[in-house]
């Protein structure tokens, strides 16, 4: 059974991949991958592991935090 907010996660991923990337490039705002390259430097094995870890923690916090935030409102 799909929870009702799973559809919103799917739409937000699609919007983030296709629409927001174009808007960010148009406004000359760095995207997440460009920001990681600015902060960590040239990609190598250690930087890739650090970037994957940071991204995994952010995704986990967003997925666990959004339903709790919606309940408190």
Secondary structure, DSSP 8 states (H G I E B T S, - for coil): ---TTHHHHHHHHHIIIIIHHHHHHHHT---HHHHHHHHH-S--HHHHHHHHHHHHHHHHHHHHHHHHHHHH-
